Amino acid sequence: MDLIRLNRDFPGLREAMHEASLFLALPRRERSRKAPPAPTNSPEAARRLFRAGRPIPGTQAEAYFRAPGITGYIDWVALRFHPRVWYRESEKAPLEAWPALLAAVTDPGGRITGIQRTWLDRTRPDKAPIATPRRALGHLLGNGVRFGAAQPAPADAGVLVAGEGIETMLALKSVLPMVPTIAALSANHLAALGLSPALFRRLYVARDNDAAGIKAANRLHERGEAAGIDVRELVPVHSDFNADLCHLGAAVLLAHLAPQLAPDDLARFAHAEGLRALA
C-alpha cells in the first residue's frame, strides 16, 4: 500500500487501497451510509468522479493519445479513464453513457479543483461522435492539468511550460520529457493562469498558431513582466505542437524547439535524448 501511495502520489492509505481494489477488480464494498450528493458542477463533484476512474494504460484513453503520435509517458497522476461517464446533449435530451478520459485540474498545492471530461468513441481511438465531447466540471480559472509541474524552487531554477490542450502538452513531453508542463485547457484560461515567482522564474508559453493563442501569450507576457517572471513563447510550425509531432516527427520538432529555448535551459535539458547534439 505504501508503494502504491508513493507511486500514485496519493495523500493517504484510503486512496491507495481504493487503487489496489480497482487494479484487482475487486467488488465494491457496500457502505452503511451514503455520502450526500455533491453540489452540481462543484470541485467536490469533480473529485468524486476523478476518484472513480482508473489509470489509463491499456484503456481507450491510451489508444486515444497514441493514435495521433504521442509517444511519451502517459501514466500521469492527473489522467484517469472511466468506462461509463454520463453525457446529456441538452437539458431535455436523454442520458447516454460513454467511455471518457478524465483530466484533473489542480491548484499549485496539488488539490483538485475541477476536471475536464473527454468522451471517447466506443470502437475507435477518437473523441465520441457527440455534439460537445469535451466539458469541464468544477473550478478551472487560474489552474490547470499538471504533468511534472515545477515545485517551489530558488529564483534561478524554476521553469514551466504552459499551453492550452492536454494533447499539445503531452506532445511536448514526448520530445522534452524533463520539462514540467501545465495544460490550461483553453486560450482564455491560459491567459488567466496563476503566476508565482516562488514556483518558477521562467514561463514558456507553448501557444497555438491562431488569434486566440497569440492573444493569450501577449496577456501572459504583460502579467509575467508585472510579476517579475521571464515569459517566452514556443511557436509551432503548424496549428499546435501535437500537429507538429504528427507531421514533422520527434527529431525535427526537437530541432525546431531548441533555438526557442534560453541557452541555460537548453543546457539543463541537454541530457534528454535527442538534445545532446543540439545543446
C-alpha positions as CSV (number, residue, x, y, z in Angstrom):
1,M,0.0,0.0,0.0
2,D,2.9,2.4,0.8
3,L,4.4,1.8,-2.6
4,I,1.1,2.4,-4.4
5,R,0.6,5.6,-2.4
6,L,4.0,6.9,-3.2
7,N,3.9,5.9,-6.9
8,R,0.5,7.5,-7.5
9,D,1.1,10.5,-5.2
10,F,-1.9,9.8,-3.0
11,P,-2.4,11.7,0.2
12,G,-3.3,8.7,2.4
13,L,-3.9,5.0,2.7
14,R,-7.6,5.0,1.8
15,E,-6.8,6.2,-1.7
16,A,-4.1,3.6,-2.1
17,M,-6.5,0.8,-1.0
18,H,-9.1,2.0,-3.5
19,E,-6.5,2.0,-6.3
20,A,-5.5,-1.6,-5.4
21,S,-9.1,-2.7,-5.4
22,L,-9.6,-1.2,-8.9
23,F,-6.4,-2.9,-10.2
24,L,-7.6,-6.3,-8.8
25,A,-11.2,-5.7,-10.0
26,L,-12.5,-6.4,-6.5
27,P,-16.2,-5.9,-5.9
28,R,-17.0,-2.6,-4.3
29,R,-17.9,-2.7,-0.6
30,E,-21.3,-1.5,0.3
31,R,-21.2,1.3,2.8
32,S,-23.7,1.6,5.6
33,R,-24.2,5.3,4.9
34,K,-24.1,7.0,1.6
35,A,-22.3,10.3,1.3
36,P,-24.6,13.2,0.5
37,P,-24.7,14.2,-3.2
38,A,-22.0,16.7,-4.2
39,P,-23.3,20.1,-5.4
40,T,-23.6,20.2,-9.2
41,N,-20.5,21.4,-11.1
42,S,-18.6,21.7,-7.8
43,P,-14.9,20.8,-7.1
44,E,-16.2,18.0,-4.8
45,A,-18.3,16.6,-7.7
46,A,-15.1,16.7,-9.8
47,R,-13.0,15.0,-7.2
48,R,-15.5,12.2,-6.7
49,L,-15.7,11.5,-10.5
50,F,-12.0,11.5,-10.8
51,R,-11.6,9.1,-7.9
52,A,-13.9,6.7,-9.6
53,G,-11.6,6.5,-12.6
54,R,-8.6,4.2,-13.1
55,P,-5.1,4.6,-14.6
56,I,-5.1,5.0,-18.4
57,P,-2.5,2.4,-19.6
58,G,-4.3,-0.4,-21.6
59,T,-7.5,1.6,-21.9
60,Q,-9.3,3.5,-24.7
61,A,-7.7,6.7,-23.3
62,E,-4.2,5.4,-24.0
63,A,-5.3,4.5,-27.6
64,Y,-6.7,8.0,-28.0
65,F,-3.3,9.5,-27.2
66,R,-1.2,7.1,-29.1
67,A,-3.2,7.4,-32.3
68,P,-2.0,10.9,-33.2
69,G,1.6,10.1,-32.5
70,I,2.1,10.9,-28.8
71,T,4.9,8.6,-27.8
72,G,5.9,9.8,-24.4
73,Y,5.0,8.7,-20.9
74,I,1.2,8.9,-20.3
75,D,0.6,7.3,-16.9
76,W,0.3,10.6,-15.2
77,V,-1.4,11.1,-11.8
78,A,-3.5,13.8,-13.4
79,L,-5.1,11.5,-16.0
80,R,-7.7,8.7,-15.5
81,F,-10.1,6.6,-17.5
82,H,-13.7,5.8,-16.8
83,P,-15.7,3.3,-19.0
84,R,-19.1,4.9,-18.4
85,V,-19.5,8.7,-17.8
86,W,-22.9,10.2,-18.2
87,Y,-23.5,12.7,-21.1
88,R,-26.5,14.7,-21.9
89,E,-26.6,16.9,-25.0
90,S,-29.2,19.2,-23.6
91,E,-31.5,19.5,-20.6
92,K,-34.3,17.6,-22.3
93,A,-32.1,15.0,-24.1
94,P,-31.7,11.5,-22.7
95,L,-28.7,10.5,-20.7
96,E,-26.0,8.5,-22.6
97,A,-23.1,6.6,-21.1
98,W,-19.7,6.9,-23.0
99,P,-16.2,6.0,-22.0
100,A,-14.2,9.1,-21.0
101,L,-10.8,10.5,-20.3
102,L,-10.7,12.4,-17.0
103,A,-8.1,15.1,-16.5
104,A,-7.6,16.6,-13.0
105,V,-7.3,20.3,-12.8
106,T,-5.2,21.2,-9.7
107,D,-4.1,24.3,-7.9
108,P,-0.4,24.9,-7.1
109,G,-0.8,22.9,-3.9
110,G,-2.0,19.9,-5.8
111,R,-5.6,20.0,-4.7
112,I,-8.1,19.0,-7.4
113,T,-10.4,22.0,-8.2
114,G,-12.0,20.6,-11.3
115,I,-11.7,18.1,-14.2
116,Q,-12.0,18.0,-17.9
117,R,-14.1,15.1,-19.3
118,T,-13.3,14.0,-22.9
119,W,-15.8,11.5,-24.0
120,L,-14.4,8.8,-26.3
121,D,-15.6,6.7,-29.2
122,R,-16.5,3.2,-28.2
123,T,-14.7,1.5,-31.1
124,R,-12.1,3.9,-32.5
125,P,-9.3,5.9,-30.9
126,D,-11.1,9.2,-31.3
127,K,-13.5,11.6,-29.5
128,A,-17.1,10.4,-29.2
129,P,-19.4,11.4,-32.1
130,I,-21.4,13.7,-29.9
131,A,-22.1,17.5,-30.0
132,T,-19.7,18.5,-27.2
133,P,-17.2,15.7,-26.5
134,R,-15.3,17.9,-24.0
135,R,-16.8,19.5,-21.0
136,A,-15.3,20.9,-17.8
137,L,-16.5,20.3,-14.2
138,G,-15.6,22.4,-11.2
139,H,-13.3,25.4,-11.0
140,L,-10.6,25.9,-13.7
141,L,-9.7,29.6,-13.6
142,G,-6.0,30.1,-12.7
143,N,-5.3,26.3,-12.5
144,G,-4.5,23.5,-15.0
145,V,-3.7,19.9,-15.7
146,R,-0.1,19.4,-14.5
147,F,2.5,17.0,-15.9
148,G,5.6,17.0,-13.7
149,A,4.8,20.6,-12.7
150,A,7.6,22.7,-11.1
151,Q,8.0,22.5,-7.4
152,P,8.9,25.6,-5.3
153,A,12.5,26.4,-6.2
154,P,15.1,29.1,-6.0
155,A,14.5,32.0,-8.3
156,D,17.3,30.8,-10.6
157,A,16.0,27.3,-11.1
158,G,12.2,27.0,-11.8
159,V,11.0,26.6,-15.4
160,L,7.5,25.8,-16.5
161,V,5.9,25.3,-20.0
162,A,2.2,26.2,-20.3
163,G,-0.2,25.7,-23.1
164,E,-3.8,25.1,-24.0
165,G,-4.7,21.4,-24.7
166,I,-3.7,18.2,-23.0
167,E,-2.6,16.7,-26.3
168,T,-0.4,19.7,-27.0
169,M,1.4,19.4,-23.7
170,L,1.8,15.6,-24.0
171,A,3.3,16.1,-27.5
172,L,5.9,18.5,-26.0
173,K,6.5,16.0,-23.1
174,S,7.2,13.3,-25.8
175,V,10.2,15.3,-27.0
176,L,11.1,17.3,-23.9
177,P,10.4,14.8,-21.1
178,M,12.4,16.6,-18.4
179,V,10.4,19.9,-18.8
180,P,7.4,20.4,-16.4
181,T,4.3,21.4,-18.2
182,I,0.7,22.6,-17.5
183,A,-2.4,22.5,-19.7
184,A,-4.8,25.3,-19.1
185,L,-7.4,23.7,-21.4
186,S,-8.4,26.9,-23.3
187,A,-6.9,30.1,-24.6
188,N,-8.9,32.2,-22.1
189,H,-7.8,30.0,-19.2
190,L,-4.2,30.1,-20.4
191,A,-4.3,33.9,-20.3
192,A,-5.5,33.8,-16.7
193,L,-3.0,31.1,-15.5
194,G,-1.8,31.7,-12.0
195,L,1.7,33.2,-12.0
196,S,4.0,32.9,-9.0
197,P,7.7,33.8,-8.9
198,A,8.1,31.5,-5.9
199,L,7.3,28.5,-8.2
200,F,9.1,29.4,-11.4
201,R,11.3,32.1,-12.7
202,R,10.7,31.5,-16.4
203,L,7.5,30.6,-18.2
204,Y,7.4,29.3,-21.7
205,V,4.0,29.8,-23.4
206,A,3.5,26.9,-25.9
207,R,0.9,28.8,-27.8
208,D,-1.4,27.6,-30.6
209,N,-1.0,29.2,-34.0
210,D,-4.2,31.2,-34.0
211,A,-5.5,34.6,-32.9
212,A,-6.7,33.3,-29.5
213,G,-3.3,31.7,-28.8
214,I,-1.4,34.9,-29.7
215,K,-3.7,36.9,-27.5
216,A,-3.2,34.6,-24.6
217,A,0.6,34.7,-25.0
218,N,0.6,38.5,-25.1
219,R,-1.5,38.7,-22.0
220,L,0.9,36.3,-20.1
221,H,3.8,38.5,-21.3
222,E,2.1,41.5,-19.6
223,R,1.2,39.7,-16.4
224,G,4.6,37.9,-16.2
225,E,6.5,41.2,-16.6
226,A,4.5,42.7,-13.7
227,A,5.2,39.6,-11.6
228,G,8.9,39.5,-12.3
229,I,8.7,36.3,-14.4
230,D,10.6,35.9,-17.7
231,V,7.9,34.9,-20.2
232,R,8.9,33.5,-23.6
233,E,7.0,31.9,-26.5
234,L,7.3,28.5,-28.1
235,V,5.8,28.8,-31.5
236,P,4.7,25.7,-33.5
237,V,5.1,25.2,-37.3
238,H,1.6,24.0,-37.8
239,S,-1.6,24.7,-35.7
240,D,-0.2,23.4,-32.5
241,F,2.6,21.1,-31.2
242,N,0.5,18.0,-31.4
243,A,0.1,18.7,-35.1
244,D,3.9,19.3,-35.4
245,L,4.7,16.0,-33.8
246,C,2.3,14.2,-36.2
247,H,3.6,15.9,-39.3
248,L,7.3,16.6,-38.5
249,G,8.3,13.8,-36.2
250,A,10.1,14.0,-32.9
251,A,13.6,14.8,-34.3
252,V,12.5,17.7,-36.5
253,L,10.3,19.1,-33.7
254,L,13.2,19.0,-31.3
255,A,15.4,20.9,-33.8
256,H,12.6,23.4,-34.2
257,L,12.2,23.9,-30.4
258,A,15.9,24.1,-29.5
259,P,16.6,27.7,-30.7
260,Q,13.5,28.9,-28.9
261,L,14.8,27.8,-25.5
262,A,17.0,30.0,-23.4
263,P,20.7,28.8,-23.6
264,D,20.8,27.9,-19.9
265,D,17.6,25.9,-20.2
266,L,18.8,24.1,-23.3
267,A,22.0,23.2,-21.4
268,R,19.9,22.0,-18.4
269,F,17.8,19.7,-20.5
270,A,20.6,18.6,-22.9
271,H,20.8,15.2,-21.2
272,A,17.3,14.4,-22.5
273,E,17.5,12.1,-25.5
274,G,18.0,14.0,-28.8
275,L,19.0,17.3,-27.3
276,R,22.7,16.4,-26.7
277,A,23.6,17.3,-30.2
278,L,21.5,20.5,-30.2
279,A,22.9,22.0,-26.9
